[in-house]
Amino acid sequence: MHDSRIDDLAKQLVRYSTSLKKGEKVLLDLYDVPESIGIALIREARAVGAVPLLRLHSNRLNREMLRGATDEQYSLIAKHLLHEMKDMDAYIAIRGSSNIAETSDVPAERMKLAMGKTRGVIDHRVKKTKWCVLRWPTASMAQQAGMSTEAFEDFYFKCCLLDYKALIPAMNALKKLMDATSDVHIKGPGTDLRFSIKDIPAVTSGGNYNVPDGEVFTSPVKDSVEGVISYNAPTIYQGIPFDSIVLTFEKGKIVKAESPGKTKELNRILDADPGARYIGEFALGFHPHIRHAMRDILFDEKISGSFHFTPGQAYEEADNGNRSQVHWDMVSIQRKDTGGGEIYFDGKLIRKDGIFLPKALHKLNG
């Protein structure tokens, strides 16, 4: 039996997230997902007069390609992918996987080579196209979330089909506040962090780029970050799981990085290039239905009462000049049930224990 929520999701991605128009070309980039969502996207794109193109991927085949990556091979791959991307007006990627650690045994130097070669494709997609990226619910994701497969599917569609338009006024109010802010101070268990966001624009994300969504982001002045941050949400990067990451900053740079049992792997990633040890994004998350981490960043970075502080590449819309092949969204949750915490803008308490205090932001409290 066909699930009508798949059609609802395709309609949201085509008509709201990417706002496809007649004649626009959209690349549908699908990784290990059922045919039903691909069919729904193709039909919906055609319904608005857009021109759908399709790419199908396998995570296991991708792992095999990466394990033997060469400079010649990925230079050629990047050349053709970039040529294709330059022909696109929009990009929708849906990524499923039965194993989140599929690339965990790819040699570090091969992963670094492939990521470096294809960085230009991602940059063009982010800067020059309308784009949206999301996961597809799988039994593996349900297991990560500690839920039954059916319960997780219900949770997934509830999150993805949120009425994002209803959050826009409060999101704009938060953007306005961040745009007027110079100094940020974050306090919490194991965290005492100060930095500036002066003159760097804040950007609202309400279902236009990632789904599920629900954040406002900017970036810190590159050399302004001082102090220590302890992330309480688990994370996964390059197929490697990490827990309880602690970063120490001096003049914007990560001078010490630790994660129990994975400190060597953590520092290897942060040594990928000079920009990986500086922060490229600071964001406040507030999706009302996402409460707990599940090692899936498209969900975890939107957790209600959270913020993420991201080593690596800055986004062009909120640019502090940092450049890196790394962009690693690390998350800390500040709700009372996770230990609490406080965020100050120019000395004024803005959020306490995950709850926004200014009246104009109350709708972001979920």
ZISULCOR-V682283 format. One record per backbone hydrogen bond with DSSP energy under -0.5 kcal/mol. CO is the residue of the C=O (numbers start at 1). NH is the residue of the N-H. If there is no record, write none. Layout:
BEGIN
CO | NH
CO | NH
END
This chain:
BEGIN
2 | 4
3 | 6
3 | 7
4 | 8
5 | 9
6 | 10
7 | 11
8 | 12
9 | 13
10 | 14
11 | 15
12 | 16
12 | 17
13 | 18
14 | 20
21 | 24
24 | 51
25 | 89
25 | 90
26 | 28
26 | 53
27 | 29
27 | 92
28 | 30
28 | 55
29 | 94
30 | 32
30 | 57
31 | 96
34 | 37
34 | 38
35 | 39
36 | 40
37 | 41
38 | 42
39 | 43
40 | 44
41 | 45
42 | 46
43 | 47
44 | 48
45 | 48
45 | 50
46 | 49
49 | 23
50 | 52
51 | 26
53 | 28
55 | 30
57 | 32
58 | 62
59 | 63
60 | 64
61 | 65
62 | 66
63 | 67
64 | 68
65 | 68
66 | 69
70 | 74
71 | 75
72 | 76
73 | 77
74 | 78
75 | 79
76 | 80
77 | 81
78 | 82
79 | 83
80 | 84
81 | 85
82 | 86
83 | 87
84 | 87
85 | 88
89 | 130
90 | 27
91 | 132
92 | 29
93 | 134
94 | 31
94 | 96
95 | 136
99 | 102
101 | 104
103 | 106
107 | 110
107 | 111
108 | 112
109 | 113
110 | 114
111 | 115
112 | 116
113 | 117
114 | 118
115 | 119
118 | 121
118 | 122
119 | 123
120 | 124
121 | 125
122 | 126
123 | 127
124 | 128
125 | 129
129 | 131
130 | 91
132 | 93
133 | 211
134 | 95
138 | 142
139 | 143
140 | 144
141 | 145
142 | 146
142 | 147
143 | 146
148 | 152
149 | 153
150 | 154
151 | 155
152 | 156
153 | 157
154 | 158
155 | 159
156 | 160
157 | 161
159 | 162
162 | 164
163 | 166
164 | 167
164 | 168
165 | 168
167 | 171
168 | 172
169 | 173
170 | 174
171 | 175
172 | 176
173 | 177
174 | 178
175 | 179
176 | 180
178 | 181
182 | 197
182 | 198
183 | 346
184 | 195
185 | 344
186 | 193
187 | 342
188 | 191
191 | 188
192 | 228
193 | 186
194 | 226
195 | 184
196 | 221
197 | 200
199 | 201
203 | 217
205 | 214
205 | 215
209 | 133
211 | 135
214 | 286
215 | 205
216 | 284
217 | 203
218 | 282
221 | 224
225 | 252
226 | 194
227 | 249
228 | 192
229 | 231
229 | 247
235 | 242
237 | 240
240 | 237
242 | 235
245 | 231
246 | 258
247 | 229
248 | 255
248 | 256
249 | 227
250 | 253
253 | 250
253 | 255
256 | 248
258 | 246
259 | 262
259 | 263
262 | 266
263 | 267
264 | 268
265 | 269
266 | 270
267 | 271
269 | 272
273 | 276
274 | 277
275 | 278
275 | 312
277 | 254
278 | 312
280 | 315
281 | 310
282 | 218
283 | 308
284 | 216
285 | 305
285 | 306
287 | 290
287 | 304
289 | 291
290 | 304
296 | 299
296 | 300
297 | 301
299 | 302
300 | 303
302 | 287
303 | 306
305 | 334
306 | 285
307 | 332
308 | 283
309 | 311
310 | 280
310 | 281
311 | 328
315 | 318
316 | 319
322 | 314
326 | 313
327 | 329
328 | 311
328 | 330
330 | 309
331 | 233
332 | 307
335 | 338
335 | 340
336 | 339
341 | 353
342 | 187
343 | 350
343 | 351
344 | 185
344 | 346
345 | 348
348 | 345
350 | 357
350 | 358
351 | 343
352 | 355
353 | 336
354 | 356
355 | 352
358 | 361
359 | 362
361 | 364
362 | 365
363 | 366
END
